[in-house]
Amino acid sequence: MLLESQIAIVTGAASGMGAATARLLTEAGATVLGADISRTPGIALVGDVSNPKFCDAAVAKAVALHGRLDILVNAAGVIVRADAPATDDDAWYRQMRVNVDGTFFMCRAAIRQMRQQGSGAIVNFGSIWGSAGGKGHVAYATAKGAVHNLTRSLALDHAREGIRVNAVCPGEVDTPMLRGAGRAVPLTDAQLADMADRVVPNGRLAQPDEIARVVVFLCTDAASYMTGALVPVDGGWSAG
Ligand SMILES: NC(=O)c1ccc[n+]([C@@H]2O[C@H](COP(=O)([O-])OP(=O)(O)OC[C@H]3O[C@@H](n4cnc5c(N)ncnc54)[C@H](O)[C@@H]3O)[C@@H](O)[C@H]2O)c1
């Protein structure tokens, strides 16, 4: 129970890696408030992270209920799968609003609280495509690059206030986003296995828990000297 009596917010907690992270943080002893735009059982904070008022209210609710906020995990995200000519204005802005603005607004609200406490841990969801180009995913890779540098900049600004800010950078993870989001037809199991074989050095997709376990580690004091790190969890992809 490494996180006993810790208060956490996890965005994107209704699905995929956010859901896995919320579950594993709870198993580690934390009290977790899930936040998601999807009205799903177990989600305490229903709303849109691209709305700064929602983000401020989410942190305010955690503080009203529990008196503090120790952990923020930003897993909410969307993906636009298109090259530049095929990316219309709405898709571009939606990609930036959710993944970049949403991550920033949640971090800002959390840090305003955490600096008063003199402690806190934030984990953002980057991507292998935040540090490399994403072919056919220009808006998404641009947004993830912004999340990476947001993470590093926040880490520098708040390193002496007891606040650590890191990012996990997953490779190909078996979630509803990978299977279906932004695709005309969801990928079949055979197509996913083929993709993993072609793209991932260890030849398989990650399961959400394999990423969430690293997120939990980054939230604990076991990672006390880590801040501003972009941690690849990618089956070897970024080694190539
Ligand atoms: N799946 C992958 O292979 C992969 C790889 C690298 C990075 N990532 C990133 O990991 C994170 C989690 O992805 P996932 O694969 O678990 O996705 P997912 O689609 O399974 O879950 C994303 C969740 O975010 C929520 N969400 C979307 N827009 C929102 C908004 N505006 N406000 C609040 N909630 C919102 C969705 O409702 C959903 O529950 C994302 O940031 C994604 O970009 C995913």
The ligand as an SDF file (V2000), in Angstrom:
LIG
                    3D

 44 48  0  0  0  0  0  0  0  0999 V2000
   -3.3570    3.1780  -27.1510 N   0  0  0  0  0  0  0  0  0  0  0  0
   -2.1500    3.4810  -27.5340 C   0  0  0  0  0  0  0  0  0  0  0  0
   -1.5300    2.7030  -28.2540 O   0  0  0  0  0  0  0  0  0  0  0  0
   -1.4780    4.7600  -27.0720 C   0  0  0  0  0  0  0  0  0  0  0  0
   -0.1130    4.9140  -27.3440 C   0  0  0  0  0  0  0  0  0  0  0  0
    0.5410    6.0490  -26.8780 C   0  0  0  0  0  0  0  0  0  0  0  0
   -0.1340    6.9970  -26.1480 C   0  0  0  0  0  0  0  0  0  0  0  0
   -1.4590    6.8360  -25.9080 N   0  0  0  0  0  0  0  0  0  0  0  0
   -2.1300    7.8810  -25.1090 C   0  0  0  0  0  0  0  0  0  0  0  0
   -2.5330    7.3160  -23.8710 O   0  0  0  0  0  0  0  0  0  0  0  0
   -3.6740    8.0190  -23.3650 C   0  0  0  0  0  0  0  0  0  0  0  0
   -4.7840    7.0240  -23.0590 C   0  0  0  0  0  0  0  0  0  0  0  0
   -5.1330    6.3960  -24.2720 O   0  0  0  0  0  0  0  0  0  0  0  0
   -6.0020    5.0530  -24.3770 P   0  0  0  0  0  0  0  0  0  0  0  0
   -5.4040    4.2820  -25.4870 O   0  0  0  0  0  0  0  0  0  0  0  0
   -6.1800    4.4530  -23.0410 O   0  0  0  0  0  0  0  0  0  0  0  0
   -7.3630    5.6930  -24.9440 O   0  0  0  0  0  0  0  0  0  0  0  0
   -8.9240    5.3660  -24.7380 P   0  0  0  0  0  0  0  0  0  0  0  0
   -9.5830    5.9280  -25.9480 O   0  0  0  0  0  0  0  0  0  0  0  0
   -9.1230    3.9350  -24.3770 O   0  0  0  0  0  0  0  0  0  0  0  0
   -9.2940    6.2590  -23.4660 O   0  0  0  0  0  0  0  0  0  0  0  0
   -9.2630    7.6540  -23.5180 C   0  0  0  0  0  0  0  0  0  0  0  0
  -10.2820    8.2030  -22.5430 C   0  0  0  0  0  0  0  0  0  0  0  0
  -10.2200    9.6430  -22.5990 O   0  0  0  0  0  0  0  0  0  0  0  0
  -11.5510   10.1390  -22.5180 C   0  0  0  0  0  0  0  0  0  0  0  0
  -11.6150   11.4620  -23.1070 N   0  0  0  0  0  0  0  0  0  0  0  0
  -11.5340   11.7990  -24.4240 C   0  0  0  0  0  0  0  0  0  0  0  0
  -11.7020   13.1110  -24.5860 N   0  0  0  0  0  0  0  0  0  0  0  0
  -11.9110   13.6360  -23.3480 C   0  0  0  0  0  0  0  0  0  0  0  0
  -12.1480   14.9550  -22.8720 C   0  0  0  0  0  0  0  0  0  0  0  0
  -12.2130   15.9930  -23.7210 N   0  0  0  0  0  0  0  0  0  0  0  0
  -12.3150   15.1360  -21.5440 N   0  0  0  0  0  0  0  0  0  0  0  0
  -12.2620   14.0810  -20.6780 C   0  0  0  0  0  0  0  0  0  0  0  0
  -12.0420   12.8140  -21.0900 N   0  0  0  0  0  0  0  0  0  0  0  0
  -11.8540   12.5970  -22.4000 C   0  0  0  0  0  0  0  0  0  0  0  0
  -12.3720    9.1160  -23.2950 C   0  0  0  0  0  0  0  0  0  0  0  0
  -13.7450    9.2140  -22.9890 O   0  0  0  0  0  0  0  0  0  0  0  0
  -11.7300    7.8060  -22.8630 C   0  0  0  0  0  0  0  0  0  0  0  0
  -12.3690    7.2790  -21.7220 O   0  0  0  0  0  0  0  0  0  0  0  0
   -4.0390    9.0370  -24.4470 C   0  0  0  0  0  0  0  0  0  0  0  0
   -3.4550   10.2830  -24.1220 O   0  0  0  0  0  0  0  0  0  0  0  0
   -3.3810    8.4690  -25.6870 C   0  0  0  0  0  0  0  0  0  0  0  0
   -3.1020    9.4760  -26.6300 O   0  0  0  0  0  0  0  0  0  0  0  0
   -2.1570    5.7410  -26.3570 C   0  0  0  0  0  0  0  0  0  0  0  0
  1  2  1  0
  2  3  2  0
  2  4  1  0
  4  5  1  0
  4 44  2  0
  5  6  2  0
  6  7  1  0
  7  8  2  0
  8  9  1  0
  8 44  1  0
  9 10  1  0
  9 42  1  0
 10 11  1  0
 11 12  1  0
 11 40  1  0
 12 13  1  0
 13 14  1  0
 14 15  2  0
 14 16  1  0
 14 17  1  0
 17 18  1  0
 18 19  2  0
 18 20  1  0
 18 21  1  0
 21 22  1  0
 22 23  1  0
 23 24  1  0
 23 38  1  0
 24 25  1  0
 25 26  1  0
 25 36  1  0
 26 27  1  0
 26 35  1  0
 27 28  2  0
 28 29  1  0
 29 30  1  0
 29 35  2  0
 30 31  1  0
 30 32  2  0
 32 33  1  0
 33 34  2  0
 34 35  1  0
 36 37  1  0
 36 38  1  0
 38 39  1  0
 40 41  1  0
 40 42  1  0
 42 43  1  0
M  CHG  2   8   1  16  -1
M  END
$$$$
